[in-house]
Structures are given as C-alpha cells and as structure tokens.
Amino acid sequence: IFPLSTALSTALPAAARHFTGRAEHLRTLEALWEQEAPAGGPGPIVTIDGAPGTGKSALAVHFAHRVADRFPDGRLCLDLRGFGPAGEPMRPDEALVRLLDALDPGHQYQGVDLETGLARYRELAARRRVLVVLDNARDAEQVRLLLPRGPGCAAVVTSRWRLTGLAVAEGAHPINLGALSAGDARTLLRRRLGGDRVALEREAADEIARWCARLPLALNIVCAHAAGRSGQPLADIAARLRDADRRLDALSTGDPLTDVRTVFSWSYQKLDEGSARMFRLLGLVPGADLSTAAAAGLAAVSQTEAARTLRELTQANLLSERVPGRYALAGLLHVYALELAHRHDEAETRSALRRLMEHYLNAPDDADGVPDPASAPKPPESPESPKSPEPPGSPDSPDDVPALARLATVLPPTADGFPQR
C-alpha cells in the first residue's frame, strides 16, 4: 500500500514506462467512469482478470493515473499478494487495517476487530472521493469487504482468477485481458528497440512477437535482453525463441518477479491436484483445441470430472474456451505445461498419449482441432532423397480420417509405437 498523509497524498505506483495498446479496454473503462452512480450508491467497480503476464496491474495503474483528478481525496493501491513469492495471500482483516491506516493516519488500527474496522472504513469512505486499486487478488472473498461503498468512491480489482462472484453480487464490470494485438506488439518492440531496428527486420520482429504469444511480460523481457546487444540481429533472437525446448530459458531473467517460468508457476501452484494434473496433460495435446470428451480420455477421468477441471483452469485463465465445449491451451502456457508433463512422470505421459489416440480412433470427428502438419514450414527435400509416400489423410490418400493422420504425424513417437496404429 502507498501510505497517505492526513491530506491524503496522490501516491500511486508509477505508470509503466512503455505501456502500449489496450485502447479498447481503456475506452471501456472511460465509458464506465462516465456513467453516473445511482443516487447515494457507490461508484463503479471494475475487475480486470487475465493470464499471467498480460499486464493487468499495468492497465489498472495506467488508468488510475488517467482518472486521478476525479478522486481529489486520494488514490490507494494495495497488493493483496494473491499470487507471488510471498506465500499466503493477505487476509481481508490485515488488508482492512492497512486501508484504515492510510485513510486515517491519526489513529492506530492495529488489532481492531473486523466488525469495528469495517464500520470505520465505510464511514471514512462515505464522505470522501477515493479510488481504491486492489491489485493481485486471489479470489472474490478476499476482496468483497474491501470495496469502498461511498458515493464518490470507485474500485479497480486485478486478479489472475475470474472474479465472477463480484459481478454477480456487487455489480462489478469484468474485463478479461488477453494478448496484445499484432500491431500493438510491434509498437511495443519499436518503442523499446527503436523504430529503425524493427523496420529493418520486420519479419523477425513479428516472429518474436508470435513466439512470445504477444504477452507484454515476455515481450519486455526480450526487449531488455536485446537492448544491451544493439548489434545482435533480431533474426537471431527469433531463432532462439523458435525452439520450444529453449523458449522459456530464453525468457528467463534470474528475477522471480519477472521470470516467465516462475510467474506462470504461481498460478499452477494454486490449482488443486486434479486441475494441476489436467493442466500438465493438456501440454501433451498437439491440437488447437480439444473437447471435454477428449480431455476425459486423456486424463482417464469421467466427463463430469474433466468438465470440472477444465472449468477451473478456465476460471484461472490458464485455459480458454474458444467455442462452447472446446478448450485451448496456447502459446507460452502450452510450452510450460508440456515442460511440467515431461518433468513429472514419463510413464503417465505415455499412457495419456495412448488414451488420447484411443479416444480419437473411436471418435475421429473429435480430432478436427489437431493441426495440419502440411501448414507448417518444412525443409526442402534433397534431390537425392526418394519421395515419401503420401501420408494417410493427404489429398492423394484413400484414408478418410485426415484428422487422425494429422494426429499421428504430430504426436511424439514412443517405444510403444502406438501413433503408427
């Protein structure tokens, strides 16, 4: 928290120096702030959720600075430690004491009971125009008591978890933050690496953005590495990121607050055992997406249990439901999940892949999310190499299950040889 003086200072974390994009989300936030609050009711409550590394805190702080003049009595910002190296999230009563100390520095609130503290907090907020930024929340329960209720107050809450309960019970407006657009990712690279450098290697810059999944955290890490090596071609950086086995190493910083692998781990560690296992196994799936039935086969669980774990992973923003009933684990999160799967249990990995193939053999239409290897770049054939026979599922093959052929092509080979079935 940033302590406020008796007059309530304007302290907020500095806005991100290279904040880029998010124009649509900023317009949404501005529109919400323009709406009049109901008579005697609180101002807007906004929740910003998204996967790790998408820049939720940066957006919240950037917007808080933009609307600072609307809250002349102060702006408070509190890290609730929902995800991070600190261990346990901040308890609501501890957070309440910190907010009271900031709003009313002339009194000592340490040790105050929750009911008394809450009454005082609401009394103070009722007669002031204050913006409260509750950053890095674990869940709705941690936040609910901390929302200011005064007519001149407003709150912005950020979390990796979708805070649906606040939308239902408190009327909060949810904003889900995804990757940057391709154009905004290129703009960020230009700002940090220089327009000339990016213009000279535009294709390499776009490839860097793609391998970084257009995540602001990953892009900023690449820029930090590249800034001190102005002579290094961007094509070299793109080539290193191209190797999925080394991609997370290329995005390492040695700092737990900014290292991609570590930042992802904070979300993974909060999952229950079943959801964590499903997350790891999803890393083995080569397709663009998969169904609940395929996930059940992969994990050897009932469809009811598969639906539950997929729902939790979606709530945690580790998985996206692109269309109803089909789920995707994409980009750097897919690389991270695959790394966890290989590190965890090799025997389970083989068994899970076998089960997935068995599922698709029994339900070939369900394999439509598997990528077509023909769409991926291939090295040219050497003149002396004999032409390989057309794989099953190609236009010249009599096979009528092309999705299964694609699956057999992209699945890693194993000693069991089951993909060749």
N, C-alpha and C positions, 0 to 999 in steps of 0.2 A: 504494500500500500504506500501511497505517497502522502505523508502527513500534511495536514492543512493547518495553517495558523489560525488565530482567533477570527481573522477576517476571511478565512478560507482561501488559501492560495490557489493558483491556477495550475498546479503541478500535474502533469501527465507525463508518461514516458515520451521521449522524443519520437516523432513520426519517423517511420522507416525512410532512410535517405533515398533509396531507389525504388520507392513504392511505384508500381506500374499496373495499369489496367484497372479492372473491376468497375468500369464505368457503369455497367448495367446495375450492379449491386449498389453503387453509390447513388444512382438515381432512385432506386427503390427505397433506400434509407432516407433520402431527402423527401420523398413523397410521404413517407410515414411521419416524418417530423412536421410536415406542413399541415397534417390533419389536426384539427382541434380535438383536444381531450374532452370527454364528457364532463359536464358541469360537476366540479368537485372531485372528479376522478383523476387517477394518475396519468402521467404522460405515457408515451409508447414504451413497450418492452420489446426488444429485438433479440433473437437468438441467432448466432452465426455458428454453424457447425460445418464440419468437413474433415477429410482425411488428414493425417499428419503431414505437415509440410506445405499446406495450401495457403498459408498466410492469414489465418483467421484473426490472430491478435493484431497483425499489421493493419488489416482492414478496420478493425474496431478502433484502434488508436488513431489512425488516419482520419476516420470520420469524426471521432470525438474532438479532434483539433478543428475540424471544419465547422462544427456547431458550438464551439466553446463559448462564443459570445451570447448564446441563448441561455446559458447557465451561469449567471454572474456570481452566484453564491458558492460555486466550486465544482470541481470535477474530481471524482475519486476513482482510483484504479486499484484493484486488488487481485493478485494472483492466488487462485484457490487451490493450486497445486494438485489438480485432478489427475494430471498425467505428468510424469517427470521423474527426476532422480531423487526428489525429496522423500519419497516413500509414501506415507499415508496422506490422503487429501486433507486439507484444512477442515476442521469441524465447523459447522454453522455457528456454534456459540463463540468459538475463537474468532471467526471472521466478523461476527457482530461486534465484539469488543473492539476490534481494530477500526471498524467503521465509526463506532461511537467516539473513540479516541480522536479520530480525525475531525468529526463534526463538532465535537465539544471538548476541545483540548484542556479546558479549565477544570475538568472533573476526572477522577480516576475510576475507570470502569472494570479494571481487572478483578475477576472474582464475582462480578454481578451475576445474579441468576438469570436464566434465559428469558423468563416472562417479563421481569423488570426491564432488562436490557432492550427487549423487543418493543415494549411500550415507549421507552425513551427514544429509541431510534425512529419510530413512527411519528412521535411528537416533534422531533427535530426536523424530519423531512417534510412534515406538513406545512411548515412555514418558510421553507427555503426552496430555491430553484437549483437543484443539484443533479448532475449527471453521474451515474454510478456505472463503471465498467467492471463487470465481474468476469475476469479472464480465466480460461483454463479450468472450467467447471467439470467435475466428474459426472454429475447427474442432476436431474431436476430437484431432488430432495435437498441437495447441498445448497441450492440457490434460493429456494422458494421464500424462506424467511428474510432473505437479504434484499429483496426487491423493494425499492422505495415506493411509498404509497401516496406521497404528496402530489397535489395537482400540478405543481411546477417541476416535478422530477421525471426522470426517464432513466432507463437502464439498457445496457447492451451486454449480453452474455455470450461468451465464446466457449465452445466445447468440441471435442472430437466426437462426442456422443450426440445423437439426435435427441433434443430435449422436447419430445412430443408432449410430455405432461405439462410443460409450461404453456404451450399453445392451447391445450385443452382447458386447463384450469385458470390460467392467468391472462389468456388472450394475447400471448406473445406472438410476434410475427417471425416465422422461421425463414432463415436464408441459408441455403446449402451451398457451400463454396467448393467448386471443383478446380480443375486445372486452368491455367491461363489459356486464352485463345492463342492460336499460332501467331497472329500478328502481335499480340501483347508480349508473348515470349521473345519474339525477335526484337521488339522495342527494348525490353529489359537487357538483352545482350548488347544492343547498341549503346545503351546508356552506360553500361559498366565496362565494356571492352572498347568502345569507340566506334563511331559510325563507319569510318574508313575500313577498319579491320573486318567488321562484319560484312560490309558491302563487297569487299574483295573475295570473301569466302561465304557467300550467302548460302549455298547448298550445305556446306559443312555446319554453318550456324543453325540452319533448320534441322539438320540431323542431330546436333547436340540437344536442341530443344525437345526433339522427339524422344531420344533415349532418356532424357531427364523427365519424361512424362509431363513436360511443361509445368512442373511443380516449382513454385518460387524458391523454396529452400534448396532444391537440387541445382537450379539454375544459378543461384547466388553462390553456391559452393564452387561450381565450375568457373564462374567469373573470378572468384577470389583466387583460385589456383592459377588461372590464366593471366590475371593482371600482372603478376610478377614475372611472367615469361612472355614478354611482348613479341619476342621473335619466334615463338612456337606457333606453327600453323594450326588453325582451328581444325583442319582435317586430321591432325594427329590426335587431338582431344576426342574428336568424334570416333576415330578408330578404336581408341581405348574404351570408350563407352559402349561401342558396338558389341563387345564381348560380354555377354550376360554374366559369365562367371566372374568377371572382374569389375562389373559395373558399380556395385556397392563399394568396393575398395576404392574406385576412382572418385567416389563421393564421400570419402572419409575425411574428417578434419582433425581428429585427435581431441576434439572438444565434445563432450557428451551432450551439450545443449544444441549443437548444430550438426552432428554426425548423423547421416540419414539412417543408417542401420540402427543406431541407438535410439533415435527419435521414433522410428517405427516400433521398436521393442516395447516402448512404454504402453502402446495400445495393446499389443499382443499379450503382455503380462497381465492385463486386466480381464482377459477373457476367462470364462470357466473352462474346465478341462475338455468338454465335448466340443465347444466352439473353437478352442485353440487347435485341437486335432483336425477339425474340418478345415480350418484356415491353412494348416500345413499341407493337407492332402490336396486342396484346391490348387496349390502351387504346381502340382504334377499335371494338371489338366492343360493340354495344349490349345484348346479351343478358345474362340472369342467369348463364349458363354456356355452355360450348361443348365439343365433343368433340375428341379428338385429330385426327380426320379434318378437322374444320373448321379447327383450328389449322394443320394442314399446308397446307390450301388457302390460308389467309390469308397464310402466310409463304412459300409456294411452295417447300416442302421436303418430303422424304419423311416418311411417318408415323413411321418409326423416329427420324428427327432431331427431329420435332415432339415425340415422346414423351420424348426425352432432355431437350430444353429445358424442357418442362412439368414434368418430374421435378425439374430443378434449381431452377426457380422455386418449386416446392412445398417443396423442401428449404430454400430461402432464406426461406420464409414470406412470399413476395410473391404467392403464388397458393394457392388452396385447392382440394382435390379433394372436392367436396361429396358426390358419389356416385362409385363407381368409373368412371373413364373420362371424367368431365365436370368441367371446371375453371372456377373463377370468380375474377375479379379485381374486387374490390368496393370500395366506399367511396372513401376518400381516395386509396388506391393507384391506383384506376381513373382518378381525376382527374389524378393525377401522370403516369401512363403516357400518357394522351391528350395532355397538355401536351408531353411529350417527343416523341411521334409528330409532332405539328404543327410542332414546332421543328426536327425532324431532316431530313425530306425530304418535301416536298409531293407530288412525283411518285410516290414509293413509297407514300404514304398512299392516293392514288387507285387505284393498281394493286392494293394489298392489299384495298381495299374491293370492287373489281371481282371479284377472285378469290374473296372470301368469298361474294358474291352468286352467282357461278357455281357454287360448291360447293352452296349451298342450293337453287339451281334444279335441280341434279342429285340432291340428297338432301333433299327438303323435310321429311322427318321429323326431320332433324337440327336443324331450326330451332326446335324446341319451347322452347328456352331463351330465345328472343327475347321481350322484354317486350311485353305488350299495351298499346298506347297508349291504349286505352279505359279502362284502370285508372288513368291519370294524370289529375290535375286539369286541366280545360280552362276557358278563359274563356267566359262565356256568349255565345251568338250574339246579335248585334244584331238587332232586329226587322226592319230593312230588308234584312238580308243574306239572299240566297237560300239555301235549304237545300242543302248539298253532297250530291252523290250518295253513296250508301253505298260505302265503300272495299271493295276486294276482301277477302274473308275475314270480313266482318261477317256477323251472323246473317241479314241480308236479301240477301246477295250470293250468286250462284251459284258463286263461286270456292270450290274445295275445298282450297286450301292456305293457311289462315289464318296460319300461321306466316310464310310468305313475305310475305303482305300486311303483317304487323306489321313485318317487317324493312324493307320498302320505306318504311314510314312513319317509322321511327326512324333509318334511315341518313341521314347528311348528304347533301344534293344536291351534285352535282358537274357540271362543264361537260360531262362525258361523258353525263350523263343516264341512267346505267345503272340506278339504283334503279327507274326507271319501267318497266323491262323486265318 
